[in-house]
Amino acid sequence: MRHIEAAIIFLFKMLISLRNLGSSLPRRVSPPCNHHLSSIFSSPSTTTTRACLISCCFTGVLCILRFPFVTKSNSNPTNFFDVLDKVSMTKIIQQDQWNDPRVVGSIQSSLAPIWVSRVLVEFKQDPKLALKFFKWAKTRVGFRHTTESYCILVHILFYARMYFHANNILKELVLSSWVLPGSDVFEILWTTRNVCVPGFGVFDALFSVLVELGMLEAAGQCFLRMTKFRVLPKARSCNAFLHRLSKAGEGDLSRDFFRDMVGAGIAPTVFTYNIMIGHVCKEGDMLTARSLFEQMKKMGLTPDIVTYNTLIDGYGKIGLLDESVCLFEEMKFMGCEPDVITYNALINSFCKFKGMPRAFEFFREMKHKDLKPNVISYSTLIDALCKEGMMQMAIKFFVDMTRVGLLPNEFTYSSLIDANCKAGNLGEAFMLADEMLQEHVDLNIVTYTTLLDGLCEEGMMNEAEELFRAMGKAGVTPNLQAYTALIHGHIKVRSMDKAMELFNEMREKDIKPDILLWGTIVWGLCSESKLEECKIIMTEMKESGIGANPVIYTTLMDAYFKAGNRTEAINLLEEMRDLGTEVTVVTFCALIDGLCKRGLVQEAIYYFGRMPDHDLQPNVAVYTALIDGLCKNNCIGDAKKLFDEMQDKNMIPDKIAYTAMIDGNLKHGNFQEALNMRNKMMEMGIELDLYAYTSLVWGLSQCGQVQQARKFLAEMIGKGIIPDETLCTRLLRKHYELGNIDEAIELQNELVEKGLIHGNSNPAVPNIQTRDDLDLSNFTK
């Protein structure tokens, strides 16, 4: 009983003596906080509760209880040297005499964890033996090291500067700490710090290990505890953590940690700033990037080439090219020589924002400075040339890069393949794809999708399906873009069932359609007048969390008008307004055009007048739709007023507007006004197309102006614009109706000769006979 009472009193005294442990903790002297740096970001405060300190104190008591260094007793030995002296134990470890009964008995004892920890402490002056013993103990069946034994060994190894081994033991501890007793690593590492002369670099090692293992949340908590106990990590470790946060896309955490790091008095390095500047540049936050740049210079830190390259690239990507060039000049003035990465950033920026001449200047300057352009340099220029349709120049650069020994990559090939597909040169595109494979450059998803899109645009759906299957066999998983290309192709060739089959297959593979694909499906269904299916798709789209955009609504509106459902079409406009969906000029154009085609011109005029209520002004397309509707519904006077109003607003009428006015005037017998419109078209450099010529020939023949009509018919044929047989027959009949028999026979022979009509088979055209044989009664109106 006396021993138990003594133990209780001893424990009570220890708790009392540890009450003020927090106030006597050793502290690292830290530089004053750079508060002007932390002001760059917003600063939500972070605190650690006193529970951590209390927990540490309690664990310290447990540590003492586990190491009962009491007076030796012959009847109840508690020190392992009572059974095995240090010399013997040293010999056992050195000579691997692990079968010694005394060692076996100790490791199999219920107090084995305590015994192992004590052996480690006793061998703290011989860290290699301690490590060897630790590794041996770990292999024993039924034994598991405690967090405490790991921490004791880490302290021993770290004090002996065996950093590599210390880090490995820490990694092992961190990765297994969830199954170990007493698993709060930081807490136990703190309570065992006096095993050797206290050295606080071991906490920096723990922080670094957590960062290295990608345990970012745990690393953040470790940092907070380190700052609370004033055992600050090194700037190098903080930089590694910042870098990890940035790569993980943890923008807010990166900013918070930078603020906390500076607030704790850890001086940022150039590398620190480079990480932060790089991160905010990726986010497009160039104001913060510039602030950080100026702050680092105020601190006396000299920006290096990474700093300048990051800022030049950041400004260039958002189109602030003048700022990029200013930084480029500044870095040269500061003695920081640009490298290939610098020039590539400038070349890419100017290519992206239509500054190709300047991009080529940078390319030549780079070569003049004996900097060798790399694959990125050439590929960027090749891609830009392809996008501008300058294929010959792109091929020249492609050949040049191979000549200097650079191997094109998948980006280079994909740019050329895409350009050839868009130009309809599918043969050339597939030749390049074959060349890629011969050069052991694998076709990636972008290349496959580009080829798929090219085949679908040409309507080669069998070949597209074959390529789609080949992609899967090559181990390239089709993505949303690949499915979209194939679905769009099937819709174009009016294979809607196959398109829907692919659409459902894609969703079964958990590939989420985007607004573009939903819109493509709606367009396909509308083109086949499957409006009930459209309603189902619209519901599914909304259930997936995607709201229809103005393009989808406009497509549906047009389909409802074509189906004769004016009410549903008008309801869509109200639905757009209720949902807050933007109503565009294109929407009103479809609305007005649809109403006009249904003969509802007065309602079309009403909605034309409502456009300003939506902060919209009619454009040429809207005016043209209404003018065309008015002309077709015998409102030529109102059409003329709108046509003049459009010109008064400095809008240049297009070919469709002129054609509508020509057609409307001719229907009202105003053939001279129609000819004036045709002359204005010619003055404006607007070429007449099939519809314009058809309106002139048909309308003039209706007005009895057959000579003028024949002149325009000859003109359109001379331009390679082929009239249809109905138009030719209409003009020919008008000649017969007017009694111009000789001209009719001449025209008929000419049209038959050119294959534009078939005189013997067309009941509307008489057989070629003599004038006296003709019976004109059949051609009287």
Secondary structure, 3 states (H helix, E strand, C coil): CHHHHHHHHHHHHHHHHCCCCHHHCCCCCCCCCCHHHHCCCCCCCCCCCCHHHHHHHHHHHHHHHHCCCCCCCCCCCCCHHHHCCHHHHHHHHHCCCCCCHHHHHHHHCCCHHHHHHHHHHHCCCCHHHHHHHHHHHHCCCCCCCCHHHHHHHHHHHHHCCCHHHHHHHHHHHHHHHHHCCCCCHHHHHHHCHHHCCCCCHHHHHHHHHHHHCCCHHHHHHHHHHHHHCCCCCCHHHHHHHHHHHHHCCCHHHHHHHHHHHHHCCCCCCHHHHHHHHHHHHHCCCHHHHHHHHHHHHHCCCCCCHHHHHHHHHHHHHCCCHHHHHHHHHHHHHCCCCCCHHHHHHHHHHHHHCCCHHHHHHHHHHHHHCCCCCCHHHHHHHHHHHHHCCCHHHHHHHHHHHHHCCCCCCHHHHHHHHHHHHHCCCHHHHHHHHHHHHHCCCCCCHHHHHHHHHHHHHCCCHHHHHHHHHHHHHCCCCCCHHHHHHHHHHHHHCCCHHHHHHHHHHHHHCCCCCCHHHHHHHHHHHHHCCCHHHHHHHHHHHHHCCCCCCHHHHHHHHHHHHHCCCHHHHHHHHHHHHHHCCCCCHHHHHHHHHHHHHCCCHHHHHHHHHHHHHHCCCCCHHHHHHHHHHHHHCCCHHHHHHHHHHHHHCCCCCCHHHHHHHHHHHHHCCCHHHHHHHHHHHHHCCCCCCHHHHHHHHHHHHHCCCHHHHHHHHHHHHHCCCCCCHHHHHHHHHHHHHCCCHHHHHHHHHHHHHCCCCCCCCCCCCCCCCCHHHCCHHHHCC
